[in-house]
């Protein structure tokens, strides 16, 4: 767990200690616990009396809540000295209160600034992440630093950012403050207009310095003070040259917008050794690729998602996250830094073809639904002038099985009429056996790729009936084809176009939804 240096009063604007108030307003609290239990009767009064509160809305039976509990308690212990209370509300007991704050899942964490001002907690569910996030929330968007408190401010978090700007440079001061306000949930910001302090830190005014407790310890930005440029620099400078990939860092790396290189290793010693060896390569390609180590014992199964052979470690692969392109390194070769470095450069230079996991391309298409695989995905879905509806499914998915007869019936509306078949394709792909460039988080996922706008697919979110799917294709496809009006043969008895087989399958699946990955 990372500990934080005590905050000085001038930075925090500290309020009176909360311990006595806790005892008065939260009579349900455990006297020995630092997380305060609140009820409908005590919640509003408590948050009104405290300028900043983190609240967890939970259910006792919730597994994720149980996993969070010890981390939440540890964070509460650390934040107690900073006068930032952490509270919890049992939604099985306080249903009305939880409805008031639109709690629709457990645990839900919200940051309160009084009873009328609240927002979702946007940090990771880890002790140090909670402490870091709430520390940022407790401080102004931009704190003032001087020679006396500079070092203490640097030590407040893993990463701190200070703008050294002259007091009469109003444009630069405004730009830095605007940027800091937009990123205050993510970083701690401070500013100094002292030219002597800037000189002591080795920078000229205006400059921005990012201090960190890893790698080269600090990075300097002296370019134009424009939001996009500063943010791009901050993202790069704040990312470790060779980081450790885990649940709390995965989303950040995925959102970075550059390729991610994975080093799978089974022991901490191996990972540390590889991190040291690959650091010069990471420095050379900084901003073009991120390199991380991964605990192969805990997350080795992810190797299969990168088209590596699972359980054969150490291993290396690159993933171009924006396109989901995968470049596994030959596992018959030893992970020698020099050779892997050449491989990284060749991938970045476009000299390596991506690996594609794919079933064999069907020799013939049986049935009305076009079966797509990894190796013909581009041809069937993207490189044509047709509106293409694609179902991404998994063979084990119950909802996919329930949809199958209706999806077959939908496909027949278009496949059996030549003038419609020329404009619309109804397709499906087993997303567990084939690589797809799309982000799929649950099954089934249905998307339409309109002709002329293949890079902007639209995901279907309606009910899974033939009629609604037809309407979706008509409304979102380029040709606005109405499969029912122009080509379908409705049942002689009239009524719903859904077949009896489809209805039987629908009955077997009581409620619509996604089978999660």
Buried (B, 14 or more C-beta within 10 A) or exposed (E): EEEBEEBBEEBBEBEEEBEEBBEEBBEEBEEEEBBBBBBBEBBBBBBBBBBBBBBBBBBEEBEEBEEBBEBBBBBBBBBBEBBBBBBBBBBEBBEEBBEEBEBEEBBBBBBBBBBEEBEEBEBBBBBBBBBBBBBBBBBBBBBEBEEEBBEBBBBBBBBBBBBBBBEEBEEBBEBBBBBBEEBBEBBBBBBBBBEEBBEEBEBEBBBBBBBBEEBEEBBBBEEEBEEEEBBBBBBBBBBBBBBBBBEBBBEBBEEBEBBBBBBBBBEEEBBBBBBEBBBEBBEEBBEEBBBBBBBBEEBBEBBEBBBBEBEEBBBBBBBBBEEBBBBBBEBEEEBEBEEBBEBBBEBBEEEBEBBBBBBEEEEEEEEBBBBBBBBBBBEBBEEBEBBBBBBBBBEEBBBBBBBBBBBBBBBBBBBEBEEBBEBBBBBBBBBBEBBBBBEBEBBBBBBBBBBEBBEEBBEBEEEBBBBBBBBBBBEBBBBEBBBBEEBBEEEEEEEEBBBEEBEEBBEEBEEBEBBEE
